[in-house]
Amino acid sequence: MKQLARRYCWWPGIDKNIEQLAASCTSCQSLAPNPAKQFSRPCWGKSWLVCVDAFSKYPYVVEMKGTSTAATISALDAIFTIEGFPETIVTDNGPQFTSEKFDGFCRKYGIHITSAPYHPASNGLAKRFVRTSRQQSKKGSMMAFV
């Protein structure tokens, strides 16, 4: 919003004024993203595996029956059957991704594993897709009441 305003006009303190305006706007606050937090609970009552191709930005979403290493490998196998095996995979540090079984699966297919502990921004593409999906779901369900 600040960048857009600066295209058309400028005055001393424009950034602060725009921030104050946004902070006082109830619509802006209700649609603003919540602070980042770890979501360990399932989304919509189900568990999902989200994979986003870093090149095409194409998302793959697989409903999971469980979050075990075996279930995760099975879901990834289904995706890789369609697209082929990647050179690198970026994961969070969930127990299914840090297990020896998952490490063996990746070594078997020559996949390099990358993850940064306590730094969810390094997996930002998938995190952003999840956030956008949740926002769209909320907006869709809210539209029924409007």
PERASUL-V994134 format. One record per residue. RES is the residue in one letter. SS is DSSP state (h for helix, s for strand, l for the rest). PHI is phi in degrees with one decimal (none if undefined). NEAR is the number of other ideal C-beta (glycine too) atoms within 10 Angstrom. Layout:
BEGIN
RES/SS/PHI/NEAR ; RES/SS/PHI/NEAR
END
This chain:
BEGIN
M/l/none/10 ; K/h/-62.7/12 ; Q/h/-62.9/7 ; L/h/-64.3/8 ; A/h/-63.5/15 ; R/h/-66.0/12 ; R/h/-65.2/7 ; Y/h/-105.5/6 ; C/l/-158.7/7 ; W/l/-155.8/8 ; W/l/-153.3/7 ; P/l/-60.4/7 ; G/l/84.9/8 ; I/h/-59.9/13 ; D/h/-61.2/11 ; K/h/-63.1/10 ; N/h/-62.3/13 ; I/h/-67.3/16 ; E/h/-61.4/12 ; Q/h/-64.9/11 ; L/h/-62.3/12 ; A/h/-65.4/14 ; A/h/-67.7/10 ; S/h/-92.1/9 ; C/l/-87.4/12 ; T/h/-67.2/7 ; S/h/-64.1/8 ; C/h/-62.0/12 ; Q/h/-69.7/10 ; S/h/-71.1/8 ; L/h/-98.9/12 ; A/l/-67.5/11 ; P/l/-67.8/8 ; N/l/-73.4/7 ; P/l/-58.5/5 ; A/l/-60.2/10 ; K/l/-151.0/7 ; Q/l/-80.8/8 ; F/l/-98.8/11 ; S/l/-96.9/7 ; R/l/-89.6/7 ; P/l/-66.9/11 ; C/s/-97.3/13 ; W/l/57.6/10 ; G/l/76.5/6 ; K/s/-134.1/9 ; S/s/-99.6/17 ; W/s/-133.1/15 ; L/s/-107.0/19 ; V/s/-111.2/16 ; C/s/-125.1/22 ; V/s/-124.8/20 ; D/l/-68.4/13 ; A/l/-66.4/13 ; F/l/-82.8/7 ; S/l/-88.7/8 ; K/l/67.8/10 ; Y/l/-76.9/10 ; P/s/-91.0/16 ; Y/s/-120.9/18 ; V/s/-126.4/14 ; V/s/-122.3/16 ; E/s/-72.0/10 ; M/s/-107.8/16 ; K/l/-81.6/10 ; G/l/-159.8/11 ; T/l/-112.5/16 ; S/l/-70.8/14 ; T/h/-61.1/20 ; A/h/-62.3/13 ; A/h/-65.2/16 ; T/h/-66.4/24 ; I/h/-61.6/18 ; S/h/-62.1/15 ; A/h/-66.5/22 ; L/h/-64.6/23 ; D/h/-59.2/12 ; A/h/-63.7/12 ; I/h/-68.0/17 ; F/h/-68.3/17 ; T/h/-64.1/9 ; I/h/-78.7/7 ; E/h/-102.7/12 ; G/l/92.9/8 ; F/l/-82.5/15 ; P/l/-79.5/19 ; E/l/-78.3/8 ; T/s/-135.2/10 ; I/s/-130.7/19 ; V/s/-106.4/19 ; T/l/-126.8/20 ; D/l/-83.6/17 ; N/l/-101.3/13 ; G/l/-63.1/14 ; P/h/-59.3/11 ; Q/h/-68.7/20 ; F/h/-93.6/17 ; T/h/-104.8/15 ; S/l/-76.6/16 ; E/h/-65.2/8 ; K/h/-63.4/12 ; F/h/-68.6/22 ; D/h/-60.6/14 ; G/h/-64.2/11 ; F/h/-59.3/18 ; C/h/-67.3/19 ; R/h/-63.3/11 ; K/h/-58.0/9 ; Y/l/-105.2/14 ; G/l/68.0/9 ; I/l/-95.0/18 ; H/s/-88.0/11 ; I/s/-95.8/15 ; T/s/-127.6/11 ; S/l/-158.1/15 ; A/l/-119.5/13 ; P/l/-62.3/9 ; Y/l/58.8/7 ; H/l/-137.5/11 ; P/h/-63.5/15 ; A/h/-64.5/9 ; S/h/-69.5/15 ; N/h/-114.3/18 ; G/h/-63.0/13 ; L/h/-61.5/15 ; A/h/-69.7/19 ; K/h/-60.9/17 ; R/h/-66.1/14 ; F/h/-62.3/17 ; V/h/-62.1/16 ; R/h/-61.5/15 ; T/h/-63.3/11 ; S/h/-61.6/16 ; R/h/-65.0/15 ; Q/h/-62.1/12 ; Q/h/-64.6/10 ; S/h/-64.6/12 ; K/h/-63.5/11 ; K/h/-63.8/11 ; G/h/-63.9/9 ; S/h/-74.2/9 ; M/h/-71.3/11 ; M/h/-63.8/8 ; A/l/-67.0/6 ; F/l/-95.4/5 ; V/l/-86.4/5
END
